[in-house]
Amino acid sequence: MEFTPEVVERLIAASEAELAALESHRFVQPPAVLRTHDWHAMNDKLFVFLDRLMQAYASP
């Protein structure tokens, strides 16, 4: 899944209760922090990974 601001908003909306319940956990970021991330670098790495996975899968 490619992360975009729209996708992040939908994930936050669908997980409000879980995020609130886990806010004291060390590695759970609050919605305000999630909204500030620049997801471009992660998406670029994801695309490279998926392209390589497809090449490996398509190779005999």
All heavy atoms as TSV, in Angstrom:
chain	resi	resn	atom	element	x	y	z
A	1	MET	N	N	0.843	-1.170	0.000
A	1	MET	CA	C	0.000	0.000	0.000
A	1	MET	C	C	0.889	1.233	0.000
A	1	MET	O	O	1.764	1.379	0.830
A	1	MET	CB	C	-0.895	-0.002	1.238
A	1	MET	CG	C	-1.654	1.273	1.395
A	1	MET	SD	S	-2.517	1.505	2.978
A	1	MET	CE	C	-3.394	0.016	3.184
A	2	GLU	N	N	0.645	2.099	-0.919
A	2	GLU	CA	C	1.357	3.371	-0.979
A	2	GLU	C	C	0.733	4.319	0.043
A	2	GLU	O	O	-0.481	4.467	0.123
A	2	GLU	CB	C	1.235	3.966	-2.380
A	2	GLU	CG	C	1.898	5.289	-2.526
A	2	GLU	CD	C	1.686	5.901	-3.902
A	2	GLU	OE1	O	0.961	5.314	-4.720
A	2	GLU	OE2	O	2.246	6.967	-4.148
A	3	PHE	N	N	1.585	4.950	0.834
A	3	PHE	CA	C	1.086	5.907	1.813
A	3	PHE	C	C	1.022	7.292	1.186
A	3	PHE	O	O	2.005	7.797	0.653
A	3	PHE	CB	C	1.983	5.943	3.048
A	3	PHE	CG	C	1.755	4.783	3.965
A	3	PHE	CD1	C	2.571	3.674	3.905
A	3	PHE	CD2	C	0.713	4.793	4.872
A	3	PHE	CE1	C	2.354	2.596	4.741
A	3	PHE	CE2	C	0.494	3.728	5.716
A	3	PHE	CZ	C	1.324	2.623	5.650
A	4	THR	N	N	-0.148	7.872	1.243
A	4	THR	CA	C	-0.394	9.248	0.822
A	4	THR	C	C	-1.122	9.933	1.978
A	4	THR	O	O	-1.621	9.258	2.879
A	4	THR	CB	C	-1.281	9.295	-0.437
A	4	THR	OG1	O	-2.572	8.757	-0.102
A	4	THR	CG2	C	-0.673	8.523	-1.600
A	5	PRO	N	N	-1.199	11.244	1.979
A	5	PRO	CA	C	-1.947	11.904	3.062
A	5	PRO	C	C	-3.392	11.401	3.170
A	5	PRO	O	O	-3.905	11.226	4.278
A	5	PRO	CB	C	-1.907	13.387	2.662
A	5	PRO	CG	C	-0.637	13.514	1.882
A	5	PRO	CD	C	-0.517	12.213	1.118
A	6	GLU	N	N	-4.012	11.105	2.046
A	6	GLU	CA	C	-5.388	10.614	2.066
A	6	GLU	C	C	-5.473	9.230	2.712
A	6	GLU	O	O	-6.379	8.957	3.509
A	6	GLU	CB	C	-5.962	10.557	0.645
A	6	GLU	CG	C	-6.103	11.901	-0.022
A	6	GLU	CD	C	-4.796	12.425	-0.624
A	6	GLU	OE1	O	-3.860	11.636	-0.867
A	6	GLU	OE2	O	-4.695	13.640	-0.837
A	7	VAL	N	N	-4.539	8.360	2.364
A	7	VAL	CA	C	-4.525	7.005	2.934
A	7	VAL	C	C	-4.254	7.066	4.432
A	7	VAL	O	O	-4.905	6.374	5.220
A	7	VAL	CB	C	-3.477	6.119	2.217
A	7	VAL	CG1	C	-3.250	4.813	2.962
A	7	VAL	CG2	C	-3.898	5.850	0.787
A	8	VAL	N	N	-3.313	7.902	4.837
A	8	VAL	CA	C	-2.993	8.035	6.255
A	8	VAL	C	C	-4.213	8.533	7.027
A	8	VAL	O	O	-4.524	8.023	8.110
A	8	VAL	CB	C	-1.772	8.963	6.460
A	8	VAL	CG1	C	-1.551	9.278	7.930
A	8	VAL	CG2	C	-0.531	8.323	5.853
A	9	GLU	N	N	-4.931	9.493	6.482
A	9	GLU	CA	C	-6.150	9.990	7.140
A	9	GLU	C	C	-7.186	8.880	7.295
A	9	GLU	O	O	-7.827	8.759	8.340
A	9	GLU	CB	C	-6.755	11.163	6.373
A	9	GLU	CG	C	-6.023	12.455	6.575
A	9	GLU	CD	C	-5.950	12.903	8.023
A	9	GLU	OE1	O	-6.921	12.731	8.794
A	9	GLU	OE2	O	-4.885	13.424	8.400
A	10	ARG	N	N	-7.339	8.063	6.275
A	10	ARG	CA	C	-8.305	6.963	6.350
A	10	ARG	C	C	-7.875	5.921	7.375
A	10	ARG	O	O	-8.701	5.387	8.112
A	10	ARG	CB	C	-8.486	6.327	4.986
A	10	ARG	CG	C	-9.151	7.269	4.005
A	10	ARG	CD	C	-9.262	6.653	2.652
A	10	ARG	NE	N	-10.673	6.478	2.383
A	10	ARG	CZ	C	-11.155	5.802	1.371
A	10	ARG	NH1	N	-10.343	5.218	0.527
A	10	ARG	NH2	N	-12.451	5.702	1.185
A	11	LEU	N	N	-6.580	5.633	7.434
A	11	LEU	CA	C	-6.071	4.685	8.426
A	11	LEU	C	C	-6.253	5.217	9.846
A	11	LEU	O	O	-6.639	4.479	10.751
A	11	LEU	CB	C	-4.602	4.367	8.159
A	11	LEU	CG	C	-4.314	3.517	6.931
A	11	LEU	CD1	C	-2.816	3.482	6.639
A	11	LEU	CD2	C	-4.843	2.105	7.119
A	12	ILE	N	N	-5.992	6.501	10.030
A	12	ILE	CA	C	-6.190	7.120	11.345
A	12	ILE	C	C	-7.660	7.053	11.736
A	12	ILE	O	O	-8.003	6.669	12.857
A	12	ILE	CB	C	-5.670	8.569	11.351
A	12	ILE	CG1	C	-4.140	8.578	11.269
A	12	ILE	CG2	C	-6.152	9.323	12.589
A	12	ILE	CD1	C	-3.531	9.954	11.018
A	13	ALA	N	N	-8.528	7.397	10.808
A	13	ALA	CA	C	-9.967	7.376	11.094
A	13	ALA	C	C	-10.454	5.968	11.438
A	13	ALA	O	O	-11.285	5.790	12.337
A	13	ALA	CB	C	-10.746	7.925	9.902
A	14	ALA	N	N	-9.912	4.973	10.768
A	14	ALA	CA	C	-10.335	3.594	11.011
A	14	ALA	C	C	-9.716	3.007	12.274
A	14	ALA	O	O	-10.152	1.961	12.749
A	14	ALA	CB	C	-9.969	2.725	9.811
A	15	SER	N	N	-8.703	3.690	12.830
A	15	SER	CA	C	-7.971	3.138	13.976
A	15	SER	C	C	-7.959	4.076	15.176
A	15	SER	O	O	-7.094	3.957	16.044
A	15	SER	CB	C	-6.522	2.857	13.563
A	15	SER	OG	O	-6.464	2.031	12.445
A	16	GLU	N	N	-8.908	4.967	15.253
A	16	GLU	CA	C	-8.912	5.953	16.335
A	16	GLU	C	C	-8.890	5.303	17.709
A	16	GLU	O	O	-8.115	5.700	18.580
A	16	GLU	CB	C	-10.119	6.881	16.216
A	16	GLU	CG	C	-9.971	7.912	15.119
A	16	GLU	CD	C	-11.129	8.884	15.099
A	16	GLU	OE1	O	-11.216	9.681	16.055
A	16	GLU	OE2	O	-11.906	8.842	14.146
A	17	ALA	N	N	-9.723	4.301	17.921
A	17	ALA	CA	C	-9.790	3.646	19.233
A	17	ALA	C	C	-8.478	2.945	19.566
A	17	ALA	O	O	-7.983	3.040	20.697
A	17	ALA	CB	C	-10.945	2.651	19.262
A	18	GLU	N	N	-7.902	2.263	18.588
A	18	GLU	CA	C	-6.648	1.552	18.821
A	18	GLU	C	C	-5.509	2.530	19.117
A	18	GLU	O	O	-4.703	2.307	20.014
A	18	GLU	CB	C	-6.275	0.683	17.617
A	18	GLU	CG	C	-7.188	-0.501	17.414
A	18	GLU	CD	C	-8.388	-0.186	16.534
A	18	GLU	OE1	O	-8.637	1.008	16.244
A	18	GLU	OE2	O	-9.075	-1.135	16.147
A	19	LEU	N	N	-5.444	3.611	18.355
A	19	LEU	CA	C	-4.398	4.606	18.582
A	19	LEU	C	C	-4.531	5.237	19.966
A	19	LEU	O	O	-3.529	5.441	20.661
A	19	LEU	CB	C	-4.438	5.685	17.501
A	19	LEU	CG	C	-3.963	5.256	16.121
A	19	LEU	CD1	C	-4.286	6.333	15.089
A	19	LEU	CD2	C	-2.489	4.927	16.126
A	20	ALA	N	N	-5.749	5.521	20.381
A	20	ALA	CA	C	-5.965	6.114	21.703
A	20	ALA	C	C	-5.589	5.123	22.810
A	20	ALA	O	O	-4.972	5.500	23.806
A	20	ALA	CB	C	-7.422	6.550	21.853
A	21	ALA	N	N	-5.940	3.862	22.621
A	21	ALA	CA	C	-5.642	2.849	23.634
A	21	ALA	C	C	-4.153	2.566	23.752
A	21	ALA	O	O	-3.676	2.154	24.811
A	21	ALA	CB	C	-6.395	1.561	23.312
A	22	LEU	N	N	-3.416	2.783	22.675
A	22	LEU	CA	C	-1.988	2.453	22.657
A	22	LEU	C	C	-1.075	3.668	22.746
A	22	LEU	O	O	0.124	3.557	22.555
A	22	LEU	CB	C	-1.669	1.665	21.378
A	22	LEU	CG	C	-2.389	0.328	21.225
A	22	LEU	CD1	C	-2.149	-0.238	19.836
A	22	LEU	CD2	C	-1.960	-0.648	22.296
A	23	GLU	N	N	-1.632	4.842	23.046
A	23	GLU	CA	C	-0.837	6.060	23.010
A	23	GLU	C	C	0.318	6.064	24.008
A	23	GLU	O	O	1.294	6.792	23.824
A	23	GLU	CB	C	-1.708	7.291	23.205
A	23	GLU	CG	C	-2.317	7.429	24.575
A	23	GLU	CD	C	-3.261	8.620	24.671
A	23	GLU	OE1	O	-3.440	9.334	23.680
A	23	GLU	OE2	O	-3.803	8.830	25.761
A	24	SER	N	N	0.253	5.249	25.049
A	24	SER	CA	C	1.353	5.205	26.022
A	24	SER	C	C	2.470	4.258	25.594
A	24	SER	O	O	3.520	4.213	26.228
A	24	SER	CB	C	0.826	4.778	27.395
A	24	SER	OG	O	0.328	3.453	27.324
A	25	HIS	N	N	2.262	3.507	24.516
A	25	HIS	CA	C	3.296	2.595	24.032
A	25	HIS	C	C	4.391	3.372	23.305
A	25	HIS	O	O	4.126	4.346	22.606
A	25	HIS	CB	C	2.683	1.542	23.103
A	25	HIS	CG	C	1.893	0.506	23.832
A	25	HIS	ND1	N	0.726	0.795	24.496
A	25	HIS	CD2	C	2.114	-0.814	24.011
A	25	HIS	CE1	C	0.254	-0.295	25.040
A	25	HIS	NE2	N	1.078	-1.294	24.770
A	26	ARG	N	N	5.590	2.889	23.451
A	26	ARG	CA	C	6.769	3.602	22.967
A	26	ARG	C	C	6.795	3.824	21.455
A	26	ARG	O	O	7.216	4.873	20.976
A	26	ARG	CB	C	8.003	2.811	23.382
A	26	ARG	CG	C	9.290	3.444	23.020
A	26	ARG	CD	C	10.437	2.634	23.569
A	26	ARG	NE	N	11.700	3.239	23.188
A	26	ARG	CZ	C	12.862	2.700	23.424
A	26	ARG	NH1	N	12.934	1.551	24.037
A	26	ARG	NH2	N	13.949	3.292	23.052
A	27	PHE	N	N	6.360	2.848	20.680
A	27	PHE	CA	C	6.501	2.934	19.222
A	27	PHE	C	C	5.204	3.241	18.490
A	27	PHE	O	O	5.131	3.105	17.279
A	27	PHE	CB	C	7.120	1.637	18.682
A	27	PHE	CG	C	8.518	1.401	19.197
A	27	PHE	CD1	C	8.771	0.428	20.136
A	27	PHE	CD2	C	9.571	2.190	18.759
A	27	PHE	CE1	C	10.055	0.215	20.629
A	27	PHE	CE2	C	10.861	2.002	19.233
A	27	PHE	CZ	C	11.103	1.010	20.176
A	28	VAL	N	N	4.191	3.659	19.207
A	28	VAL	CA	C	2.925	4.045	18.580
A	28	VAL	C	C	2.893	5.561	18.503
A	28	VAL	O	O	2.963	6.254	19.513
A	28	VAL	CB	C	1.713	3.513	19.375
A	28	VAL	CG1	C	0.413	3.984	18.743
A	28	VAL	CG2	C	1.758	1.992	19.457
A	29	GLN	N	N	2.804	6.073	17.290
A	29	GLN	CA	C	2.815	7.517	17.093
A	29	GLN	C	C	1.391	8.059	17.062
A	29	GLN	O	O	0.501	7.443	16.467
A	29	GLN	CB	C	3.537	7.862	15.797
A	29	GLN	CG	C	5.000	7.450	15.824
A	29	GLN	CD	C	5.692	7.711	14.506
A	29	GLN	OE1	O	5.079	7.726	13.453
A	29	GLN	NE2	N	6.999	7.915	14.572
A	30	PRO	N	N	1.183	9.212	17.652
A	30	PRO	CA	C	-0.152	9.820	17.626
A	30	PRO	C	C	-0.491	10.324	16.221
A	30	PRO	O	O	0.397	10.583	15.406
A	30	PRO	CB	C	-0.053	10.967	18.626
A	30	PRO	CG	C	1.396	11.265	18.733
A	30	PRO	CD	C	2.135	10.001	18.437
A	31	PRO	N	N	-1.773	10.484	15.940
A	31	PRO	CA	C	-2.192	10.954	14.611
A	31	PRO	C	C	-1.496	12.240	14.159
A	31	PRO	O	O	-1.141	12.365	12.985
A	31	PRO	CB	C	-3.701	11.162	14.768
A	31	PRO	CG	C	-4.092	10.178	15.819
A	31	PRO	CD	C	-2.932	10.150	16.782
A	32	ALA	N	N	-1.283	13.178	15.065
A	32	ALA	CA	C	-0.642	14.441	14.676
A	32	ALA	C	C	0.758	14.205	14.116
A	32	ALA	O	O	1.171	14.865	13.163
A	32	ALA	CB	C	-0.582	15.388	15.870
A	33	VAL	N	N	1.480	13.255	14.675
A	33	VAL	CA	C	2.822	12.937	14.190
A	33	VAL	C	C	2.737	12.198	12.865
A	33	VAL	O	O	3.503	12.472	11.931
A	33	VAL	CB	C	3.604	12.114	15.241
A	33	VAL	CG1	C	4.924	11.626	14.685
A	33	VAL	CG2	C	3.823	12.927	16.499
A	34	LEU	N	N	1.815	11.263	12.760
A	34	LEU	CA	C	1.659	10.509	11.512
A	34	LEU	C	C	1.346	11.441	10.338
A	34	LEU	O	O	1.801	11.211	9.223
A	34	LEU	CB	C	0.554	9.468	11.652
A	34	LEU	CG	C	0.833	8.334	12.637
A	34	LEU	CD1	C	-0.420	7.494	12.840
A	34	LEU	CD2	C	1.990	7.484	12.165
A	35	ARG	N	N	0.595	12.472	10.614
A	35	ARG	CA	C	0.225	13.426	9.550
A	35	ARG	C	C	1.409	14.254	9.053
A	35	ARG	O	O	1.366	14.779	7.950
A	35	ARG	CB	C	-0.870	14.355	10.053
A	35	ARG	CG	C	-2.194	13.682	10.214
A	35	ARG	CD	C	-3.256	14.659	10.698
A	35	ARG	NE	N	-4.533	14.001	10.807
A	35	ARG	CZ	C	-5.129	13.689	11.966
A	35	ARG	NH1	N	-4.543	14.009	13.111
A	35	ARG	NH2	N	-6.278	13.074	11.967
A	36	THR	N	N	2.460	14.376	9.842
A	36	THR	CA	C	3.594	15.221	9.459
A	36	THR	C	C	4.656	14.485	8.650
A	36	THR	O	O	5.556	15.116	8.110
A	36	THR	CB	C	4.281	15.826	10.700
A	36	THR	OG1	O	4.853	14.780	11.487
A	36	THR	CG2	C	3.311	16.639	11.525
A	37	HIS	N	N	4.573	13.175	8.567
A	37	HIS	CA	C	5.597	12.399	7.864
A	37	HIS	C	C	5.585	12.663	6.357
A	37	HIS	O	O	4.532	12.872	5.762
A	37	HIS	CB	C	5.380	10.893	8.078
A	37	HIS	CG	C	5.794	10.424	9.426
A	37	HIS	ND1	N	7.080	10.454	9.883
A	37	HIS	CD2	C	5.061	9.885	10.424
A	37	HIS	CE1	C	7.126	9.972	11.107
A	37	HIS	NE2	N	5.911	9.625	11.458
A	38	ASP	N	N	6.764	12.621	5.782
A	38	ASP	CA	C	6.908	12.647	4.331
A	38	ASP	C	C	7.106	11.190	3.907
A	38	ASP	O	O	8.138	10.592	4.197
A	38	ASP	CB	C	8.104	13.497	3.924
A	38	ASP	CG	C	8.316	13.523	2.425
A	38	ASP	OD1	O	7.456	13.002	1.680
A	38	ASP	OD2	O	9.342	14.052	1.982
A	39	TRP	N	N	6.126	10.622	3.261
A	39	TRP	CA	C	6.115	9.201	2.937
A	39	TRP	C	C	6.809	8.897	1.613
A	39	TRP	O	O	6.908	7.740	1.224
A	39	TRP	CB	C	4.668	8.693	2.893
A	39	TRP	CG	C	3.931	8.916	4.171
A	39	TRP	CD1	C	3.033	9.908	4.435
A	39	TRP	CD2	C	4.035	8.158	5.371
A	39	TRP	NE1	N	2.569	9.806	5.724
A	39	TRP	CE2	C	3.172	8.731	6.327
A	39	TRP	CE3	C	4.787	7.037	5.745
A	39	TRP	CZ2	C	3.029	8.236	7.611
A	39	TRP	CZ3	C	4.630	6.544	7.033
A	39	TRP	CH2	C	3.778	7.135	7.944
A	40	HIS	N	N	7.327	9.893	0.918
A	40	HIS	CA	C	7.895	9.683	-0.412
A	40	HIS	C	C	9.065	8.709	-0.414
A	40	HIS	O	O	9.129	7.807	-1.253
A	40	HIS	CB	C	8.321	11.009	-1.035
A	40	HIS	CG	C	7.173	11.871	-1.437
A	40	HIS	ND1	N	6.306	12.421	-0.539
A	40	HIS	CD2	C	6.749	12.268	-2.646
A	40	HIS	CE1	C	5.396	13.113	-1.174
A	40	HIS	NE2	N	5.638	13.045	-2.467
A	41	ALA	N	N	9.994	8.855	0.506
A	41	ALA	CA	C	11.171	7.975	0.540
A	41	ALA	C	C	10.758	6.525	0.787
A	41	ALA	O	O	11.263	5.605	0.139
A	41	ALA	CB	C	12.159	8.439	1.596
A	42	MET	N	N	9.829	6.323	1.717
A	42	MET	CA	C	9.367	4.967	1.998
A	42	MET	C	C	8.634	4.382	0.788
A	42	MET	O	O	8.837	3.218	0.429
A	42	MET	CB	C	8.453	4.934	3.211
A	42	MET	CG	C	8.069	3.515	3.601
A	42	MET	SD	S	6.848	3.447	4.898
A	42	MET	CE	C	5.391	3.916	3.999
A	43	ASN	N	N	7.803	5.191	0.139
A	43	ASN	CA	C	7.090	4.714	-1.048
A	43	ASN	C	C	8.056	4.355	-2.163
A	43	ASN	O	O	7.877	3.349	-2.851
A	43	ASN	CB	C	6.086	5.765	-1.523
A	43	ASN	CG	C	4.887	5.876	-0.609
A	43	ASN	OD1	O	4.554	4.959	0.123
A	43	ASN	ND2	N	4.233	7.018	-0.646
A	44	ASP	N	N	9.093	5.157	-2.343
A	44	ASP	CA	C	10.100	4.852	-3.371
A	44	ASP	C	C	10.764	3.512	-3.095
A	44	ASP	O	O	10.955	2.699	-4.006
A	44	ASP	CB	C	11.155	5.953	-3.446
A	44	ASP	CG	C	10.611	7.254	-4.015
A	44	ASP	OD1	O	9.538	7.231	-4.651
A	44	ASP	OD2	O	11.269	8.294	-3.811
A	45	LYS	N	N	11.126	3.256	-1.849
A	45	LYS	CA	C	11.747	1.977	-1.485
A	45	LYS	C	C	10.771	0.825	-1.676
A	45	LYS	O	O	11.152	-0.273	-2.098
A	45	LYS	CB	C	12.255	2.035	-0.052
A	45	LYS	CG	C	13.465	2.912	0.068
A	45	LYS	CD	C	13.963	2.974	1.482
A	45	LYS	CE	C	15.240	3.711	1.475
A	45	LYS	NZ	N	15.629	4.707	2.110
A	46	LEU	N	N	9.520	1.057	-1.368
A	46	LEU	CA	C	8.504	0.032	-1.561
A	46	LEU	C	C	8.375	-0.327	-3.037
A	46	LEU	O	O	8.301	-1.510	-3.392
A	46	LEU	CB	C	7.158	0.513	-1.012
A	46	LEU	CG	C	5.968	-0.417	-1.207
A	46	LEU	CD1	C	6.181	-1.743	-0.479
A	46	LEU	CD2	C	4.693	0.253	-0.738
A	47	PHE	N	N	8.370	0.671	-3.906
A	47	PHE	CA	C	8.268	0.404	-5.341
A	47	PHE	C	C	9.459	-0.399	-5.848
A	47	PHE	O	O	9.305	-1.324	-6.637
A	47	PHE	CB	C	8.138	1.701	-6.136
A	47	PHE	CG	C	6.834	2.421	-5.901
A	47	PHE	CD1	C	6.805	3.800	-5.813
A	47	PHE	CD2	C	5.641	1.734	-5.778
A	47	PHE	CE1	C	5.610	4.473	-5.606
A	47	PHE	CE2	C	4.448	2.398	-5.570
A	47	PHE	CZ	C	4.437	3.762	-5.479
A	48	VAL	N	N	10.661	-0.050	-5.399
A	48	VAL	CA	C	11.859	-0.792	-5.798
A	48	VAL	C	C	11.756	-2.237	-5.325
A	48	VAL	O	O	12.013	-3.179	-6.082
A	48	VAL	CB	C	13.141	-0.117	-5.256
A	48	VAL	CG1	C	14.358	-1.010	-5.441
A	48	VAL	CG2	C	13.352	1.231	-5.925
A	49	PHE	N	N	11.363	-2.430	-4.078
A	49	PHE	CA	C	11.205	-3.774	-3.535
A	49	PHE	C	C	10.195	-4.580	-4.338
A	49	PHE	O	O	10.446	-5.734	-4.711
A	49	PHE	CB	C	10.787	-3.703	-2.063
A	49	PHE	CG	C	10.308	-5.007	-1.516
A	49	PHE	CD1	C	11.210	-6.011	-1.208
A	49	PHE	CD2	C	8.956	-5.249	-1.327
A	49	PHE	CE1	C	10.770	-7.238	-0.713
A	49	PHE	CE2	C	8.507	-6.459	-0.830
A	49	PHE	CZ	C	9.423	-7.453	-0.525
A	50	LEU	N	N	9.043	-3.993	-4.605
A	50	LEU	CA	C	7.996	-4.719	-5.339
A	50	LEU	C	C	8.423	-5.026	-6.774
A	50	LEU	O	O	8.123	-6.104	-7.290
A	50	LEU	CB	C	6.690	-3.920	-5.318
A	50	LEU	CG	C	6.022	-3.813	-3.950
A	50	LEU	CD1	C	4.821	-2.889	-4.012
A	50	LEU	CD2	C	5.635	-5.178	-3.415
A	51	ASP	N	N	9.132	-4.095	-7.414
A	51	ASP	CA	C	9.650	-4.352	-8.762
A	51	ASP	C	C	10.620	-5.529	-8.758
A	51	ASP	O	O	10.560	-6.403	-9.617
A	51	ASP	CB	C	10.329	-3.109	-9.337
A	51	ASP	CG	C	9.334	-2.020	-9.724
A	51	ASP	OD1	O	8.133	-2.331	-9.869
A	51	ASP	OD2	O	9.775	-0.870	-9.887
A	52	ARG	N	N	11.523	-5.551	-7.771
A	52	ARG	CA	C	12.484	-6.656	-7.675
A	52	ARG	C	C	11.786	-7.971	-7.345
A	52	ARG	O	O	12.165	-9.030	-7.861
A	52	ARG	CB	C	13.538	-6.345	-6.630
A	52	ARG	CG	C	14.501	-5.277	-7.080
A	52	ARG	CD	C	15.561	-5.010	-6.062
A	52	ARG	NE	N	16.434	-3.944	-6.504
A	52	ARG	CZ	C	17.298	-3.325	-5.727
A	52	ARG	NH1	N	17.440	-3.690	-4.467
A	52	ARG	NH2	N	18.053	-2.355	-6.211
A	53	LEU	N	N	10.785	-7.911	-6.513
A	53	LEU	CA	C	10.025	-9.111	-6.176
A	53	LEU	C	C	9.346	-9.670	-7.428
A	53	LEU	O	O	9.366	-10.878	-7.674
A	53	LEU	CB	C	8.997	-8.796	-5.101
A	53	LEU	CG	C	8.155	-9.942	-4.583
A	53	LEU	CD1	C	9.040	-10.991	-3.906
A	53	LEU	CD2	C	7.096	-9.430	-3.619
A	54	MET	N	N	8.761	-8.803	-8.222
A	54	MET	CA	C	8.112	-9.245	-9.458
A	54	MET	C	C	9.135	-9.832	-10.439
A	54	MET	O	O	8.869	-10.830	-11.097
A	54	MET	CB	C	7.370	-8.094	-10.116
A	54	MET	CG	C	6.050	-7.778	-9.456
A	54	MET	SD	S	4.917	-9.171	-9.387
A	54	MET	CE	C	4.701	-9.530	-11.097
A	55	GLN	N	N	10.318	-9.217	-10.527
A	55	GLN	CA	C	11.362	-9.751	-11.414
A	55	GLN	C	C	11.792	-11.136	-10.948
A	55	GLN	O	O	11.956	-12.047	-11.765
A	55	GLN	CB	C	12.566	-8.808	-11.436
A	55	GLN	CG	C	12.329	-7.533	-12.175
A	55	GLN	CD	C	13.485	-6.548	-12.023
A	55	GLN	OE1	O	14.437	-6.790	-11.280
A	55	GLN	NE2	N	13.388	-5.420	-12.725
A	56	ALA	N	N	11.963	-11.313	-9.648
A	56	ALA	CA	C	12.369	-12.614	-9.120
A	56	ALA	C	C	11.269	-13.646	-9.327
A	56	ALA	O	O	11.545	-14.807	-9.642
A	56	ALA	CB	C	12.702	-12.492	-7.633
A	57	TYR	N	N	10.036	-13.238	-9.190
A	57	TYR	CA	C	8.907	-14.152	-9.361
A	57	TYR	C	C	8.754	-14.549	-10.833
A	57	TYR	O	O	8.433	-15.690	-11.136
A	57	TYR	CB	C	7.625	-13.472	-8.858
A	57	TYR	CG	C	6.409	-14.339	-8.984
A	57	TYR	CD1	C	6.187	-15.383	-8.094
A	57	TYR	CD2	C	5.466	-14.114	-9.980
A	57	TYR	CE1	C	5.064	-16.181	-8.195
A	57	TYR	CE2	C	4.344	-14.907	-10.099
A	57	TYR	CZ	C	4.144	-15.943	-9.205
A	57	TYR	OH	O	3.029	-16.720	-9.309
A	58	ALA	N	N	9.004	-13.618	-11.726
A	58	ALA	CA	C	8.836	-13.877	-13.160
A	58	ALA	C	C	10.010	-14.661	-13.744
A	58	ALA	O	O	9.884	-15.279	-14.825
A	58	ALA	CB	C	8.670	-12.564	-13.918
A	59	SER	N	N	11.154	-14.667	-13.071
A	59	SER	CA	C	12.333	-15.394	-13.578
A	59	SER	C	C	12.151	-16.891	-13.375
A	59	SER	O	O	11.675	-17.326	-12.330
A	59	SER	CB	C	13.583	-14.939	-12.834
A	59	SER	OG	O	13.820	-13.584	-13.065
A	60	PRO	N	N	12.565	-17.672	-14.381
A	60	PRO	CA	C	12.430	-19.140	-14.235
A	60	PRO	C	C	13.406	-19.715	-13.250
A	60	PRO	O	O	14.296	-19.230	-12.765
A	60	PRO	CB	C	12.724	-19.671	-15.640
A	60	PRO	CG	C	13.256	-18.541	-16.438
A	60	PRO	CD	C	13.038	-17.280	-15.664
